[in-house]
């Protein structure tokens, strides 16, 4: 029988798409990363600082996590998990937060998902009506896209390099009266900076004050979506703080995003969680259940074992954070030498996450032209802050160190310096 060739597209393949799908923009970061992979597959030597991921060769997951997954699979932990996550993992998260963050939360206020992305989307979906205002600082990761997905009106608030590209209470306050949600992330993707505890306290006090006003007026609350997935990765004097530690009353208005992906280099393991008021968590659970965005059962079992093993967590984090800081410090030292030599580059000293913010002030060149110049001239790949919503040709870029070695960094620095000397 002759095989039937199917015309799957027709003359206008996008004609049937929804308005949302037609207007949705794919990840700018992944687009750049795809371009780099093509060049690498063609044999080009490139130091890849683009995607916020980890090379398993450079950053393996904890042995306790890997072995736990294998044991769970062998034990038959392969069926559907509960839609809010297996109880032992939710209890392990509760104990872990109590020990590490000194926060006591009910187990019913925790929902497990397949990474932190699904809980961010579900939080948007649970809290935001079409047309609602969502305030978020820029640069920041994906808030503009989540707003598009749920029909929200995004209100980007531009930040300054002098503030570490982090928001201030003063910059957010004018928008609080009309906002339905504020989305914050610290340590910050993309800048690698950490919100100072005093500034976080001021922001949180403004959120609480606005909600007191709304309570008297019978209006819907203003929520704070607090993405702290990098909270275990801080360096030097930087320390992570939570809104509810600063202002306990904020607990009823705060929705936390967390997971194992960054602290344990487990981006592909897909275990994240959301913590917040019980009614919101229940809605998020139902949303995630309908789309099947739960974390695999075996991975949940293993993650629970890891979080319960404080000694294993501490031992892993010592190595993991040390390896990240070695790469970030090598980048910072290299760029600092170039700055001192009068080259058109500056950076912000590393504070947290896996990123470094760098500005290349090459006159007359757009960010994309700078990116392509250093890629072609120095084999150096990075992502402009425009991919994170910050408008303007400002020369600022995110460098992610999860896929490079210290040697990659050290070998890249002279190539960058040579490239910059050609244009001054």
N, C-alpha and C positions, 0 to 999 in steps of 0.2 A: 504494500500500500504506500502510495506517495505521501511524503510528509507535507502537512499543510503549513505554509508560511503565513504567519499572522501579522497583519498590519496593526500594531498596537497603538500607534500614535495618531494616525490620520493627518489631515492637512493643518489642524489647529489644536495641538495637544494640550494647550493651557486653557482652552475655552471653558472647560467644565470646572476649573478650580474655583474655590471660594475666594471672596474678596480678601480674607485674611491670608490665605495661602499665596495668592498672587502678590501681595505686598510684603510677604515675609522675606527678610534678607538672611542668607546663610551666614555662618560664622566667618568673620573676616580673618580671625586668627587661623582657623583651620585651612582657609584658602591659601594663606601665605605658607603654612606648614606643608601643604600639598605641593606647592611650587618647589620648596626646598627638597622634599623627598625625590622629586623627579630629577633634580640636579645631582643629588647624591647617587641615585641609581645609575646616572650617566657617568659616574666616576669622579665627580668634582669633590674636592676636600672642603667641607664646610663645617664651621663651628656653629652648631644649631642651638640658638637661644630663643626659639620661638614658642613652642607649646608648653603650657604649664603641666607637664607630665614628667615621669621618671623613667630613665633607662634602667631596666632590671639588672643590667650588668653593673651599673654604677650605684644603684640604690635598690638592692633586693628587699623584699618584704620581710618582716620578722619570721624567724624559723617557727616560732610558736603559732603564728597565723597559718603559714604554709602547711605545717604538719597537722594542724587542727582541721583544716579543710579536707585533707586526705583521709584523716580518721573518720570525719563525719560522713564523707562519701562512702567509705567502706562500711560504715554502720547503717547505711540505707537512708541517710537524711537527704532524700532527693524529691520529696513530694512538696506540694504547695505549703508555704508557711502561712500563719495567720496574717490577715491583711494589715494589722498594725505591728507585725513583727513577732518573733517567738518571745515568750515571756522571759526566758533566761537572759536574752540579750537586752531587753528593756530594763530588767532588774540590774544587769551589769552596767548599763549606761547610767542608771540612777546612782549606783554605788560609786562609779568612776567620777561622776560630776560632784558627788558629795565629798569625795576624798581630794580631788584635784582643784575644784572650783569653790568648794565649801557652799554648794547650793543643794538644798534638799527639795527635790521635786517629786510629785506623785508619779507612780508608774503609769497611771492613766493619762498623764500629760506628755508621754513619749510615744512617738510613732517611728518605726523603722522603714526605710525605703532603699531602693536600688541606687544609692549615692545621694549626694546633696542636691543635685539638679532637680530630681522629681519633687522633693519637698519644697524647693523654692517655687517651682511652677504651681504646685498644689496650694501653697500659701497664697499666691497671687489669685488663683482661681477661687479659693474659699472666701477671700476677703474683699475682692475688687469687683465692682459692677462696671459695665461699659461706661466710659466717660469719667469715672473716678480719677482723681489726681494722685499719682505716685511720685514722690519726691526722692531723688537720688543724686548723690554727688557724681561728678565726672572728673577724671576717668574712673570707671567702674565696670565690672564684668556683667554683661548681658542684661542689665535692667531694662534697657531700651527694647530689647527683643521680647522679654517677658511682658512688658506693657503692651506691645503689639499683639501678642498671643491672646491676651484677655480683653483687649479693647480699651485699656486705660489711657489716660492722658499723662504721658511722662513729663516730668518737670526736672530737667537736668540742671544741677547747680554746679557751676564751674568752681574748681578749687585752684589753689596756688602752690607752686613749687615750694615757696617759703613755709607753707603749712604741711609739707609732705604730701601734697595732693589729697589731703584729708579735709572733711567739712568742719566747720565751726558752728557753734550754737547761733552766732550772729548771722551766718550765711543761710542757715536753715529756718530761722524764726519767721521771716516774712511769709513763708509758704505754709506754715503749720495750720493756720485758720481754715484753709480750704483743702488741705491734703487728707487723704484717706489712709496713706501709709508712707513711711519713710524707710528706705532700704539702705542699710549700712553694711560695710564689710571691713573688718579689722582682725588681724593684719591684712593689709589691703592688696588685693589683686586689681591693678597691675603694679602699684608703686613699690611694694615691699616695705611700707611704712606702717606704724602702729599708732592708733588713736590714743592720745595721752589721757590718763584717767580723769584729770580735772576737766578737760574739754568734754569727755564723754558724760561726766556728771552734769555739766551745764546743759548739754543736749537733752539728756534724760529728764532733767528738771523741767525743761520747756515742754517736753511731751506730756509729762504728768500734769503740768499746769493747764495745758490745752484740754486735756481730758477731764479735768475738774470742771472747766467751763462747759464742756459738752455734756457732762453728766447733769449739770443743773438745767441745761437747755433741752435735754432729752434727745441729743444728737448722737449719731453713730460714733464710736471711738476712733481715735487716731492710733494706728498700730505701728510698731517699730519692728521691721524685719531685720534681724541681727545675724549676719553670716559670719561665723567665727570658725570656719573649717580649718583655718591656719593657726588657731590659737596656741597650739603647743610648740609652734616654731617661731620663737622670738630670740633676738640676739642682743648681746651687750646689755645696756641699761634698760632696754625696752621691756615693758611688762604688759601682758594682756589684762584687760578689765572687762567686766560685764555690766550692762546697764542696771541690772537688778541688785548687784552688789553695791553700786553707788547710790541707787534710789530704790529701795525695796518695793515701794508702791507701784513701780513700773512693771512688775511681774505680770500683772493682769493685761498689759498692753504690748508685751514683748513676745515675739515668735523667733526662737533660736534655730539656726541651721548649723549642723555639725556632722562629723563623720570620720572615718578612718583613712580617707584617701590620701591626704597630704602628710599627716603626722607619721604615717606608717608606709608611705610610698605605695599605697594599695589602690591606685586609681582604677585598675581593672577589676578589682574584687567587688566593687559596687555595694558598699554598705554605708549608708548615711542615716541620719535621724533628725527629727524635728521635735523641739520641746516648746510647749506653750500652754495657754489656757485650755482646759479640757474640751470645751465646746468646739474650739478651733481645731484641736488635734483630732477630734472625732470626725469633723468634716473632711480634714485632710486624709484621714484613714479611708473614708468612703471614696473619695476622689481617686486615691492611689489604687484602691481595690478594683475600681471599675476599669482602670487602664492597665492593671497588672504590673505596676511599677515597684513591686516588692523586691527586696534583696534575696538572692538564692539562699535556700535553707541551710545548706552546708556551710556557706560563708558566714551566716548569722551565728551558727553554733560556734565556729572557730573564733569569730570576733568577740563573742561573749567570754570565751576562755582567755583570750588575750587581755581584755580589759580587766579581768579579775586577777591577772598575774602582774601585780605591781612591779615586782623585781624585773620581769621580762620587759615590761614597758619602759622602765627607767634605763635598762641596759641598752635597749634598742635606740631610744631617743638620744642617749649620749653620743652614739656613733652617727646616727642619722643627722642630728643637728650639727655635729662637728664637721661632717662631710659637706653639708650645705654651706656652713659658714666659711669653710676653707675656700670654696669656689667664689662665694660672694665677696669675701675679703680680698681675694686675688684680683677680681675685677675692679673693686674699689681702689686698691693700691695702684693698679695699672693706670686707671683713668685719672687718679689724683696726680700721678707723675706727669701725665700729659697736660693736665690743667696747669701745673706749676711751670711746665715748659712753654706755656703760652699757646697751646693748641686749642682749637675751638670745641672743647668738650668739658662737661661737668657732670657729676652724678650726686645722688643723695646716699649717704652712708647707709648700709643695710641695717634694717631694724627687725624685719620679720618676713614670714612666708618664704618663697623660693625665688624672689625677684629683686632686681636692681633697676632703679630709674636712671636713665642716662640722657643727657641732651647733647646733640651734635648741632652746633650753630654754624652750619655751612651756608653762607649767604647766597641768596638767589636760587636755592634749591628747595623743592617741596619735601615733605617727609618721605613720600614714596621715592623721590629721586635720591634722597640720602640713603634710604634703605637699600635701593638697588645698587647704588655706587659702592657701598661697603660690602654688599654681597658679592659683587663682581670683582672688586679690587682687592678685598681682604678675606673673602670666603667667610663672612661674618653675617649671620642671619638673626634678625630681631623683629619686633612688632611695634609699629607706631601707636602712640596713645590715641590716635584717631579711631583705632579699632575698638577702643573702650569708651567712645562717645565724646572725647575731648576735641572740640573743633579747633581749627586753625593750624597753620604750618609753623608749629612751635619748636620742632626739633626734638621732642621728647619721645623716648622709646622704652619699652619693657624688655628686659633681658631675663630669661628664665634659665636657671642652672641645673634643672633636673635631668637633662639629657647629655651633660658634658662632664668631662673629667677636669681635675686641676691642671693637668698637662694641656688639655684643649684650651683652657683659659690662657695659660702662660704662653702657648704658641700663637694664640690669636692676637695678643697685645702688640707685639712688634708689627704685625701686618696692619692693624688699625692705625698705629702711629705713622707708619709709612704712607698709608692712604691719606691721612689727614695732612701730612706735610706737603702732599702734592697739590692741595687746594688752598693753602694759606698764602 
